[in-house]
Amino acid sequence: MAAARLAYLDDARALGIALVVFGHAFGSIEHDGGGPSGTSIDTTLSAIYTFHIPLFFFLAGMSQRLSSAHAPQAMTRSLIRTVLYPYVVWTLIIVGLKSLFSGVANHVPHLGDIAAILLFNPVDHLWFLHVLLVIRLIWLLVELANRPFVRPLVVVVPLVVIVVQSFAGLTNFLVWTCFWGSFYGLGTCLAADRLPAMGKAPRLGLAALGAVVWVTILYRVPTVNEQAPNLLRFLVALAPIVTVMTLTSFAPPARSLPQRLIAFLGEASLAIYLAHTVVGTIVRLALAAAGSTSMTAMVMAYTLCGLALPALAYALLVTLGRRHNLPLAALAGFGSARRLVYFP
């Protein structure tokens, strides 16, 4: 069962979500004015932020190609269940918690502005679902158009915009959507079984090439993350994505316990992404209340709990939902899974 899900894609998701939570752990502490600093930490965070979110857009594009839901009606249902509903529900949860605990929250939004937040100003990390919603709506319109030449255009146009933007210097929502959408579009071009079918030497060569390009750009332009979306920023994201995807394609079917645990984090990545900031903030406040001043302890506790607790919540909801024939995970906004893949 685990092999049928293509464990190497879940391994890539697991790596991506671990980097997301780790990065947000530092960000959460820095908002309190006590974050660690230093050249090595800044370099590490800069490297992480070059590609971890583009990786998820790329994987989302690959998932669209893998999905059996290509009819417009099926795509609409999938869009509502896996993007729109989680986005709305978790926006309400996070805005509500920030309002309720305004004394310890960062950037407290006003409940009366919820419509504007949902439409134009997503709260915190939920901007990813906001942009993904727009991108998937565009692809839904492509399917509705049902014209073969439209699909290549949706892949090519964002890339052209990035190239033009490199000279124009514009920065707006449309440009950023094209930037993120370019990775989604490229993901739709890659058949999930193509990488594992390649020879070992070509894959290692691609992985090495991606790593060299990534490190070279970071070394030459250490402030690349501070630039507007342009061709250089696109390359510094695409290169490590190539490395990650080619290296994870070597992963065998998830059979051993460590392999299954890693792949399970990828399976639960939506739940982790949605809930990790809430869990991490609670952990950080608990450590502060206990008198812990170790930044290392806070970052590690935030990261580990931010990964483990939402994943366990996802597993519990899916298991109970299957036992009682209720869509509990879906109601929580954790996707449409009715059974666990790696721990059935």
Wavefront OBJ file of the C-alpha trace (Angstrom):
o trace
v 0.000 0.000 0.000
v 2.777 2.435 0.887
v 4.576 1.749 -2.362
v 1.467 2.637 -4.403
v 1.587 6.173 -3.027
v 5.142 6.727 -4.299
v 7.019 7.058 -1.052
v 9.760 9.217 -2.580
v 7.270 12.051 -3.075
v 6.246 11.816 0.568
v 9.920 11.764 1.543
v 10.341 15.045 -0.362
v 7.274 16.467 1.399
v 8.667 15.316 4.754
v 11.936 17.139 4.134
v 10.077 20.245 2.983
v 7.721 20.387 5.944
v 10.577 19.776 8.407
v 12.407 22.767 6.940
v 9.245 24.888 7.104
v 8.702 24.128 10.782
v 12.394 24.607 11.589
v 12.413 27.999 9.867
v 9.247 29.113 11.619
v 10.729 28.029 14.951
v 13.451 30.653 14.551
v 10.935 33.197 13.286
v 8.661 32.706 16.272
v 11.497 33.306 18.732
v 12.793 36.311 16.808
v 9.358 37.961 17.029
v 9.825 37.916 20.786
v 13.152 39.706 20.449
v 15.176 36.779 21.694
v 16.055 34.951 18.520
v 19.512 33.588 17.974
v 21.697 35.332 15.441
v 24.988 34.728 13.755
v 26.455 34.198 10.343
v 25.973 30.415 10.320
v 22.342 30.646 11.442
v 21.529 33.422 8.985
v 23.170 31.470 6.163
v 21.282 28.305 7.057
v 17.922 30.069 7.189
v 18.648 31.902 3.950
v 19.459 28.606 2.241
v 16.276 26.987 3.547
v 14.068 29.866 2.452
v 15.383 29.748 -1.115
v 13.499 26.573 -1.954
v 11.307 24.956 0.711
v 8.051 26.635 -0.376
v 8.792 26.391 -4.138
v 9.320 22.670 -3.469
v 5.755 22.383 -2.173
v 4.341 24.190 -5.210
v 6.341 21.826 -7.424
v 5.013 18.792 -5.533
v 1.473 20.168 -5.745
v 1.861 20.313 -9.524
v 3.099 16.721 -9.591
v 0.120 15.704 -7.451
v -2.232 17.267 -9.982
v -0.697 15.134 -12.716
v -0.972 12.029 -10.522
v -4.575 12.718 -9.519
v -7.383 10.786 -11.150
v -9.604 13.868 -10.723
v -9.114 15.628 -14.054
v -12.752 16.305 -14.919
v -13.733 19.877 -13.953
v -16.335 18.672 -11.436
v -13.844 16.356 -9.725
v -11.161 19.053 -9.731
v -13.618 21.492 -8.149
v -14.459 19.057 -5.362
v -10.781 18.380 -4.749
v -10.022 22.103 -4.722
v -12.710 22.742 -2.120
v -11.723 19.814 0.121
v -7.956 20.193 0.025
v -7.387 23.949 -0.377
v -10.409 26.228 0.035
v -11.971 24.580 3.094
v -8.661 24.206 5.022
v -7.789 27.806 4.163
v -11.091 29.182 5.488
v -11.249 26.970 8.583
v -7.674 27.579 9.678
v -7.891 31.285 8.975
v -10.832 31.423 11.392
v -8.944 29.306 13.942
v -5.745 31.347 13.842
v -7.487 34.732 13.765
v -9.703 33.606 16.644
v -6.741 32.407 18.717
v -4.784 35.582 18.037
v -7.748 37.682 19.143
v -8.348 35.536 22.206
v -4.696 35.583 23.277
v -3.746 38.997 21.939
v -1.266 39.546 24.764
v 1.088 36.876 23.460
v 0.242 36.876 19.740
v 2.160 38.529 16.939
v 0.280 40.814 14.536
v -3.218 40.487 15.990
v -5.830 40.842 13.211
v -9.336 42.184 13.788
v -12.177 39.686 13.617
v -14.263 42.219 11.733
v -11.738 42.124 8.890
v -12.095 38.393 8.286
v -13.525 38.812 4.762
v -10.649 41.080 3.717
v -8.156 38.679 5.315
v -9.550 35.710 3.405
v -9.667 37.534 0.078
v -6.623 39.784 0.102
v -4.472 39.488 3.223
v -3.978 35.870 4.362
v -2.843 35.468 7.927
v 0.669 34.197 8.679
v 1.750 31.075 6.784
v -1.693 30.538 5.239
v -0.595 32.721 2.324
v 0.580 29.464 0.736
v -2.969 28.103 0.546
v -4.203 31.490 -0.669
v -1.773 31.453 -3.612
v -2.302 27.736 -4.238
v -6.044 28.395 -4.428
v -5.499 31.014 -7.126
v -3.142 28.745 -9.085
v -5.463 25.763 -8.938
v -8.413 27.927 -9.978
v -6.406 28.924 -13.044
v -5.720 25.263 -13.836
v -9.412 24.491 -13.319
v -10.238 27.105 -15.936
v -7.690 25.431 -18.217
v -9.536 22.128 -17.873
v -12.854 23.867 -18.514
v -11.421 25.430 -21.672
v -10.453 21.923 -22.854
v -8.019 23.219 -25.461
v -4.721 21.319 -25.852
v -2.665 24.452 -26.546
v -3.805 26.164 -23.313
v -1.973 23.820 -20.924
v 1.518 24.548 -22.322
v 0.706 28.253 -22.209
v -0.098 28.075 -18.477
v 3.323 26.527 -17.919
v 5.268 28.840 -20.227
v 3.627 32.221 -19.472
v 4.728 32.371 -15.789
v 8.289 31.569 -16.868
v 8.173 34.375 -19.434
v 6.850 36.763 -16.780
v 9.789 35.873 -14.520
v 12.281 36.598 -17.286
v 10.610 39.918 -18.145
v 10.325 40.795 -14.459
v 14.089 40.325 -14.093
v 14.514 43.466 -16.210
v 11.317 45.356 -15.323
v 11.734 45.196 -11.540
v 8.009 45.028 -10.782
v 6.675 43.455 -7.595
v 2.981 42.745 -7.151
v 0.604 39.873 -6.469
v 0.427 38.907 -10.151
v 4.212 38.653 -10.447
v 4.505 36.623 -7.252
v 1.679 34.320 -8.372
v 3.522 33.732 -11.643
v 6.685 33.006 -9.659
v 5.025 30.365 -7.474
v 2.892 29.161 -10.369
v 5.981 28.477 -12.462
v 7.027 25.742 -10.031
v 3.505 24.327 -9.974
v 3.459 24.280 -13.777
v 6.840 22.565 -13.973
v 5.587 19.984 -11.490
v 2.689 19.127 -13.803
v 5.214 18.417 -16.559
v 7.058 15.716 -14.617
v 5.555 12.241 -14.503
v 6.108 10.891 -11.008
v 7.475 7.575 -12.259
v 9.989 9.180 -14.624
v 12.720 10.000 -12.110
v 12.907 6.541 -10.460
v 13.058 5.007 -13.951
v 16.183 6.978 -14.850
v 19.595 5.425 -14.436
v 21.533 5.875 -11.230
v 24.332 7.892 -12.853
v 22.062 10.481 -14.540
v 20.163 11.036 -11.298
v 23.336 11.503 -9.295
v 24.580 13.885 -11.968
v 21.370 15.943 -11.787
v 21.552 16.010 -7.986
v 25.157 17.191 -8.079
v 24.435 19.807 -10.747
v 21.513 21.201 -8.742
v 23.610 21.382 -5.580
v 26.487 23.134 -7.358
v 24.194 25.725 -8.959
v 22.409 26.333 -5.648
v 25.582 26.769 -3.588
v 27.218 28.919 -6.267
v 24.313 31.357 -6.437
v 24.082 31.560 -2.648
v 27.821 32.213 -2.423
v 27.829 34.825 -5.182
v 24.549 36.529 -4.201
v 23.919 35.922 -0.477
v 21.009 38.415 -0.524
v 19.116 36.588 -3.283
v 16.147 35.989 -0.933
v 15.723 39.729 -0.511
v 15.267 40.303 -4.239
v 11.982 40.544 -6.104
v 10.949 37.384 -7.964
v 13.351 37.209 -10.873
v 15.253 34.665 -12.934
v 18.083 34.347 -10.412
v 15.674 33.706 -7.562
v 13.862 31.175 -9.746
v 17.125 29.318 -10.437
v 18.215 29.320 -6.791
v 14.907 27.619 -5.952
v 14.776 25.217 -8.892
v 18.330 23.923 -8.453
v 17.844 22.437 -4.949
v 14.414 21.139 -5.974
v 16.170 19.130 -8.686
v 18.624 17.872 -6.066
v 15.922 16.931 -3.556
v 13.710 15.187 -6.100
v 16.531 13.177 -7.667
v 17.949 12.109 -4.306
v 14.581 11.113 -2.826
v 13.831 9.134 -5.999
v 16.404 6.613 -4.752
v 14.188 5.862 -1.747
v 12.844 2.301 -1.742
v 9.212 1.536 -0.883
v 8.566 2.526 2.733
v 8.723 -0.782 4.592
v 10.973 -0.334 7.632
v 9.731 1.710 10.579
v 12.109 4.678 10.004
v 11.191 4.777 6.298
v 7.486 4.658 7.109
v 7.792 7.387 9.745
v 9.539 9.739 7.313
v 7.018 9.055 4.565
v 4.176 9.475 7.068
v 5.350 13.015 7.812
v 4.941 13.683 4.110
v 1.489 12.118 4.133
v 0.533 14.367 7.074
v 2.280 17.467 5.685
v -0.945 19.466 5.192
v -1.974 18.925 8.810
v 1.526 19.821 9.986
v 1.615 22.944 7.853
v -1.737 24.154 9.141
v -1.274 23.453 12.844
v 2.443 23.691 13.564
v 2.489 27.406 14.429
v -0.249 26.936 17.029
v 1.526 23.938 18.569
v 4.922 25.627 18.386
v 3.691 28.800 20.055
v 2.181 26.797 22.926
v 5.463 24.916 23.369
v 7.487 28.126 23.278
v 5.263 29.777 25.899
v 5.362 26.665 28.101
v 9.160 26.617 28.027
v 9.299 30.323 28.818
v 6.897 29.836 31.736
v 9.114 27.012 33.014
v 12.074 29.376 33.012
v 13.916 27.886 30.036
v 16.063 30.477 28.286
v 17.921 28.144 25.945
v 17.275 29.171 22.354
v 18.473 25.778 21.145
v 15.961 24.019 23.402
v 13.149 26.280 22.190
v 13.954 25.744 18.527
v 14.266 21.973 18.919
v 11.108 21.682 21.031
v 9.142 23.884 18.626
v 10.354 21.864 15.635
v 9.838 18.397 17.101
v 6.433 19.142 18.636
v 5.370 21.154 15.594
v 6.017 18.081 13.455
v 4.900 15.303 15.784
v 1.711 16.625 17.399
v -0.157 17.702 14.232
v 0.913 14.430 12.570
v -0.452 12.460 15.525
v -3.666 14.492 15.439
v -4.005 13.709 11.733
v -3.440 9.982 12.368
v -5.961 9.964 15.211
v -8.653 11.755 13.207
v -8.186 9.520 10.163
v -8.253 6.372 12.306
v -11.320 7.418 14.314
v -13.029 8.639 11.189
v -12.508 5.316 9.470
v -13.720 3.419 12.526
v -16.905 5.485 12.837
v -17.355 6.226 9.128
v -16.982 9.969 9.660
v -14.797 12.434 7.702
v -13.100 13.738 10.832
v -9.776 14.628 9.172
v -11.610 16.448 6.395
v -13.698 18.404 8.908
v -10.484 19.526 10.605
v -9.181 20.730 7.245
v -6.510 18.030 7.056
v -7.469 16.724 3.629
v -9.761 14.021 2.346
v -7.900 10.876 3.491
v -10.116 8.094 4.838
v -7.269 5.774 5.847
v -3.574 5.994 6.683
v -1.178 4.838 3.979
v 1.973 3.967 5.910
v 0.354 2.783 9.148
v -2.941 1.194 8.000
l 1 2 3 4 5 6 7 8 9 10 11 12 13 14 15 16 17 18 19 20 21 22 23 24 25 26 27 28 29 30 31 32 33 34 35 36 37 38 39 40 41 42 43 44 45 46 47 48 49 50 51 52 53 54 55 56 57 58 59 60 61 62 63 64 65 66 67 68 69 70 71 72 73 74 75 76 77 78 79 80 81 82 83 84 85 86 87 88 89 90 91 92 93 94 95 96 97 98 99 100 101 102 103 104 105 106 107 108 109 110 111 112 113 114 115 116 117 118 119 120 121 122 123 124 125 126 127 128 129 130 131 132 133 134 135 136 137 138 139 140 141 142 143 144 145 146 147 148 149 150 151 152 153 154 155 156 157 158 159 160 161 162 163 164 165 166 167 168 169 170 171 172 173 174 175 176 177 178 179 180 181 182 183 184 185 186 187 188 189 190 191 192 193 194 195 196 197 198 199 200 201 202 203 204 205 206 207 208 209 210 211 212 213 214 215 216 217 218 219 220 221 222 223 224 225 226 227 228 229 230 231 232 233 234 235 236 237 238 239 240 241 242 243 244 245 246 247 248 249 250 251 252 253 254 255 256 257 258 259 260 261 262 263 264 265 266 267 268 269 270 271 272 273 274 275 276 277 278 279 280 281 282 283 284 285 286 287 288 289 290 291 292 293 294 295 296 297 298 299 300 301 302 303 304 305 306 307 308 309 310 311 312 313 314 315 316 317 318 319 320 321 322 323 324 325 326 327 328 329 330 331 332 333 334 335 336 337 338 339 340 341 342 343 344
